């Protein structure tokens, strides 16, 4: 099963979603050789996808199982709470992330969100996080 490490970055009751290949997802990605742990994976992915954006205060939240939005391969998404350690920079030109949105739970139906991301967002909302 593929694994993705994702960030739940919540500010003012809104969560950051990344627009990638025509669908909104939690920012993050797959571990690579050289990542010493999941925190390193998440920090690397944010720097790569958002022009050097840095994260801090990473804390594990939960894992969710589903399928990837396009290939439909089994996926485990391991979600961490995180805070921005400075400004959120625009997506890196040429990267697969081409946009982002700060979304309130009440507005989720206006966005094409992947199924596994929706499962994570529903859990975060149910647990009172946004």
Backbone as CSV, one residue per row, in Angstrom:
resi,resn,N_x,N_y,N_z,CA_x,CA_y,CA_z,C_x,C_y,C_z
1,UNK,0.843,-1.177,0.000,0.000,0.000,0.000,0.886,1.237,0.000
2,UNK,0.591,2.161,-0.892,1.312,3.433,-0.911,0.999,4.223,0.351
3,UNK,1.917,5.075,0.720,1.734,5.901,1.908,2.003,7.355,1.544
4,UNK,1.172,8.249,2.077,1.383,9.684,1.933,1.405,10.305,3.320
5,UNK,2.236,11.303,3.484,2.319,12.049,4.739,1.728,13.429,4.455
6,UNK,0.678,13.779,5.191,-0.074,15.000,4.888,-0.160,15.922,6.092
7,UNK,-0.348,17.216,5.798,-0.444,18.239,6.838,-1.864,18.761,6.951
8,UNK,-2.327,18.862,8.183,-3.571,19.566,8.497,-3.149,20.906,9.073
9,UNK,-3.152,21.925,8.221,-2.757,23.278,8.616,-4.040,24.084,8.731
10,UNK,-4.394,24.436,9.951,-5.673,25.091,10.218,-5.410,26.484,10.789
11,UNK,-6.027,27.476,10.171,-5.936,28.863,10.643,-7.315,29.492,10.539
12,UNK,-7.745,30.136,11.628,-9.033,30.836,11.651,-10.173,29.957,11.142
13,UNK,-10.225,28.722,11.615,-11.278,27.748,11.286,-11.307,27.355,9.811
14,UNK,-10.184,27.528,9.132,-10.069,27.097,7.732,-8.838,26.207,7.602
15,UNK,-8.937,25.244,6.685,-7.830,24.315,6.475,-7.237,24.543,5.092
16,UNK,-5.930,24.385,4.992,-5.235,24.564,3.728,-5.379,23.307,2.875
17,UNK,-5.859,23.492,1.649,-5.922,22.407,0.672,-5.087,22.785,-0.534
18,UNK,-4.359,21.809,-1.062,-3.532,22.005,-2.250,-4.295,21.496,-3.469
19,UNK,-4.224,22.236,-4.572,-4.864,21.828,-5.819,-3.825,21.115,-6.670
20,UNK,-4.064,19.822,-6.911,-3.079,18.984,-7.593,-3.811,18.057,-8.558
21,UNK,-3.494,18.162,-9.825,-4.112,17.302,-10.845,-5.645,17.345,-10.775
22,UNK,-6.211,18.526,-10.745,-7.669,18.735,-10.809,-8.440,18.311,-9.565
23,UNK,-7.767,18.157,-8.440,-8.453,17.776,-7.205,-7.757,18.450,-6.023
24,UNK,-8.520,18.767,-4.996,-7.957,19.345,-3.773,-7.617,18.233,-2.794
25,UNK,-6.442,18.352,-2.196,-5.946,17.375,-1.233,-5.263,18.116,-0.086
26,UNK,-4.991,17.396,0.989,-4.146,17.956,2.037,-2.715,18.022,1.508
27,UNK,-1.981,19.084,1.810,-0.595,19.173,1.346,0.236,18.010,1.895
28,UNK,1.224,17.615,1.128,2.120,16.555,1.558,2.493,15.665,0.393
29,UNK,2.978,14.474,0.693,3.369,13.558,-0.366,3.995,12.297,0.174
30,UNK,4.621,11.580,-0.730,5.190,10.277,-0.409,6.607,10.405,0.144
31,UNK,6.958,9.510,1.076,8.343,9.481,1.582,9.324,9.146,0.461
32,UNK,10.510,9.711,0.548,11.579,9.432,-0.408,12.834,9.016,0.340
33,UNK,13.729,8.355,-0.390,15.021,7.994,0.188,15.676,9.281,0.686
34,UNK,16.231,9.236,1.861,16.863,10.411,2.447,15.990,11.107,3.481
35,UNK,14.686,10.854,3.450,13.810,11.393,4.498,14.035,10.551,5.754
36,UNK,14.501,11.171,6.819,14.834,10.407,8.021,13.590,9.980,8.802
37,UNK,12.479,10.709,8.634,11.226,10.336,9.292,10.073,11.045,8.584
38,UNK,8.864,10.854,9.087,7.688,11.440,8.450,7.682,12.963,8.546
39,UNK,8.238,13.507,9.611,8.345,14.965,9.727,9.211,15.511,8.591
40,UNK,10.319,14.831,8.320,11.215,15.264,7.240,10.510,15.191,5.893
41,UNK,9.711,14.144,5.673,8.953,14.025,4.434,8.016,15.208,4.268
42,UNK,7.279,15.507,5.304,6.288,16.580,5.229,6.947,17.945,5.025
43,UNK,8.027,18.181,5.734,8.744,19.452,5.570,9.319,19.584,4.157
44,UNK,9.891,18.504,3.640,10.454,18.517,2.283,9.351,18.784,1.253
45,UNK,8.239,18.083,1.389,7.140,18.266,0.437,6.620,19.705,0.433
46,UNK,6.466,20.305,1.606,5.990,21.690,1.667,6.990,22.643,1.014
47,UNK,8.275,22.437,1.272,9.289,23.294,0.649,9.258,23.143,-0.877
48,UNK,9.125,21.892,-1.358,9.115,21.650,-2.796,7.857,22.208,-3.466
49,UNK,6.710,21.983,-2.856,5.443,22.336,-3.497,5.058,23.799,-3.328
50,UNK,5.509,24.423,-2.242,5.122,25.802,-1.943,6.336,26.720,-1.793
51,UNK,7.243,26.640,-2.750,8.348,27.602,-2.906,9.122,27.899,-1.624
52,UNK,9.412,26.868,-0.843,10.220,27.059,0.354,9.439,27.263,1.639
53,UNK,8.121,27.122,1.612,7.304,27.273,2.819,7.770,26.281,3.886
54,UNK,7.921,26.775,5.108,8.398,25.947,6.211,7.263,25.640,7.192
55,UNK,7.349,24.457,7.806,6.383,24.016,8.810,7.047,23.896,10.170
56,UNK,6.220,23.990,11.217,6.691,23.759,12.581,5.577,23.086,13.375
57,UNK,5.905,22.651,14.589,4.948,22.057,15.515,4.156,20.918,14.900
58,UNK,4.840,19.952,14.323,4.170,18.796,13.739,3.781,17.807,14.828
59,UNK,2.506,17.386,14.802,1.986,16.415,15.762,1.074,15.449,15.027
60,UNK,1.311,14.155,15.234,0.515,13.134,14.549,-0.953,13.238,14.961
61,UNK,-1.844,13.136,13.980,-3.288,13.127,14.225,-3.880,11.732,14.016
62,UNK,-3.855,11.214,12.786,-4.487,9.922,12.509,-4.095,9.441,11.113
63,UNK,-4.403,8.166,10.853,-4.201,7.573,9.526,-5.549,7.266,8.906
64,UNK,-5.594,7.391,7.589,-6.816,7.123,6.843,-6.460,6.263,5.642
65,UNK,-7.330,5.304,5.325,-7.088,4.442,4.175,-8.118,4.710,3.099
66,UNK,-7.659,4.639,1.874,-8.525,4.860,0.728,-7.741,4.551,-0.533
67,UNK,-8.035,5.304,-1.589,-7.328,5.116,-2.851,-6.853,6.478,-3.352
68,UNK,-5.806,6.448,-4.170,-5.325,7.684,-4.765,-6.375,8.204,-5.746
69,UNK,-6.496,9.520,-5.880,-7.570,10.089,-6.696,-7.528,9.699,-8.177
70,UNK,-6.349,9.498,-8.747,-6.277,9.247,-10.186,-5.983,7.797,-10.537
71,UNK,-4.988,7.200,-9.905,-4.626,5.815,-10.249,-5.484,4.791,-9.514
72,UNK,-6.188,5.237,-8.498,-7.073,4.367,-7.693,-6.301,3.260,-6.984
73,UNK,-5.021,3.495,-6.702,-4.210,2.534,-5.950,-4.469,2.720,-4.465
74,UNK,-4.387,1.629,-3.679,-4.587,1.746,-2.220,-3.592,2.741,-1.617
75,UNK,-4.084,3.527,-0.668,-3.268,4.578,-0.065,-3.576,4.699,1.415
76,UNK,-2.525,4.830,2.209,-2.657,5.204,3.610,-2.170,6.646,3.724
77,UNK,-3.046,7.522,4.192,-2.681,8.923,4.421,-2.457,9.114,5.910
78,UNK,-1.240,9.472,6.278,-0.893,9.731,7.674,-0.897,11.245,7.859
79,UNK,-1.831,11.730,8.666,-2.071,13.163,8.783,-1.461,13.713,10.073
80,UNK,-0.746,14.824,9.926,-0.121,15.523,11.045,-0.693,16.933,11.138
81,UNK,-0.953,17.378,12.349,-1.217,18.799,12.550,0.101,19.516,12.335
82,UNK,0.051,20.683,11.727,1.254,21.477,11.508,0.870,22.953,11.471
83,UNK,1.861,23.788,11.739,1.676,25.239,11.624,2.691,25.765,10.619
84,UNK,2.318,26.836,9.959,3.272,27.513,9.084,4.316,28.209,9.952
85,UNK,5.587,28.078,9.580,6.675,28.699,10.338,7.035,30.061,9.760
86,UNK,6.212,30.567,8.900,6.420,31.855,8.232,5.319,32.003,7.211
87,UNK,5.581,32.732,6.153,4.530,32.925,5.146,4.278,31.661,4.324
88,UNK,3.070,31.558,3.801,2.742,30.522,2.823,3.060,31.109,1.453
89,UNK,4.043,30.527,0.788,4.445,31.011,-0.528,3.586,30.356,-1.603
90,UNK,3.528,30.962,-2.762,2.781,30.393,-3.886,3.368,29.043,-4.277
91,UNK,2.550,28.193,-4.933,3.084,26.919,-5.416,4.307,27.132,-6.313
92,UNK,5.234,26.215,-6.231,6.454,26.271,-7.020,6.122,26.100,-8.496
93,UNK,6.548,27.019,-9.358,6.285,26.869,-10.797,6.821,25.537,-11.310
94,UNK,6.006,24.838,-12.077,6.413,23.552,-12.637,6.111,22.367,-11.746
95,UNK,5.707,22.606,-10.507,5.372,21.503,-9.608,3.949,21.029,-9.906
96,UNK,3.600,19.862,-9.388,2.257,19.315,-9.625,1.175,20.076,-8.870
97,UNK,1.535,20.795,-7.808,0.572,21.643,-7.111,0.481,22.961,-7.878
98,UNK,-0.742,23.293,-8.304,-0.905,24.491,-9.125,-1.752,25.564,-8.445
99,UNK,-2.224,25.294,-7.240,-3.016,26.273,-6.515,-3.299,25.783,-5.117
100,UNK,-4.007,26.610,-4.364,-4.385,26.217,-3.014,-5.602,27.018,-2.598
101,UNK,-6.230,26.579,-1.508,-7.385,27.297,-0.959,-7.426,27.078,0.543
102,UNK,-7.847,28.115,1.259,-8.164,28.003,2.685,-9.669,27.775,2.753
103,UNK,-10.086,26.625,3.267,-11.475,26.213,3.162,-12.084,25.961,4.538
104,UNK,-13.253,26.538,4.759,-14.042,26.232,5.954,-14.823,24.950,5.689
105,UNK,-15.089,24.208,6.749,-15.806,22.940,6.572,-17.143,23.157,5.857
106,UNK,-17.846,24.211,6.203,-19.152,24.481,5.594,-19.056,24.715,4.091
107,UNK,-17.886,25.068,3.588,-17.721,25.336,2.168,-17.105,24.206,1.365
108,UNK,-16.890,23.056,1.976,-16.199,21.965,1.286,-16.908,21.497,0.020
109,UNK,-18.225,21.528,0.013,-18.944,21.019,-1.150,-18.711,21.855,-2.400
110,UNK,-18.115,23.018,-2.259,-17.794,23.862,-3.409,-16.459,23.473,-4.056
111,UNK,-15.754,22.500,-3.484,-14.442,22.083,-3.956,-14.465,20.608,-4.327
112,UNK,-13.740,20.266,-5.402,-13.580,18.858,-5.777,-12.442,18.288,-4.930
113,UNK,-12.817,17.636,-3.828,-11.866,17.103,-2.850,-11.773,15.591,-3.046
114,UNK,-10.558,15.041,-2.974,-10.406,13.588,-3.106,-11.149,12.884,-1.979
115,UNK,-11.546,11.644,-2.226,-12.325,10.882,-1.244,-11.555,10.683,0.059
116,UNK,-10.278,10.335,-0.032,-9.511,10.103,1.198,-9.309,11.415,1.956
117,UNK,-9.144,12.521,1.221,-9.045,13.828,1.882,-10.357,14.161,2.566
118,UNK,-11.478,13.891,1.921,-12.782,14.178,2.523,-12.959,13.370,3.811
119,UNK,-12.520,12.118,3.812,-12.606,11.296,5.022,-11.814,11.938,6.156
120,UNK,-10.608,12.411,5.859,-9.773,13.064,6.879,-10.413,14.364,7.351
121,UNK,-10.950,15.157,6.423,-11.582,16.420,6.793,-12.827,16.199,7.643
122,UNK,-13.610,15.186,7.313,-14.786,14.863,8.129,-14.376,14.493,9.548
123,UNK,-13.297,13.719,9.679,-12.811,13.327,11.005,-12.307,14.554,11.777
124,UNK,-11.544,15.407,11.116,-11.055,16.625,11.775,-12.219,17.494,12.259
125,UNK,-13.244,17.612,11.446,-14.415,18.398,11.833,-15.162,17.731,12.990
126,UNK,-15.384,16.438,12.874,-16.085,15.695,13.927,-15.349,15.815,15.267
127,UNK,-14.024,15.864,15.208,-13.210,15.971,16.426,-13.045,17.418,16.894
128,UNK,-13.705,18.359,16.213,-13.722,19.748,16.651,-12.523,20.579,16.281
129,UNK,-11.764,20.169,15.270,-10.537,20.892,14.911,-10.757,22.034,13.923
130,UNK,-11.849,21.961,13.146,-12.172,23.079,12.256,-13.609,22.974,11.806
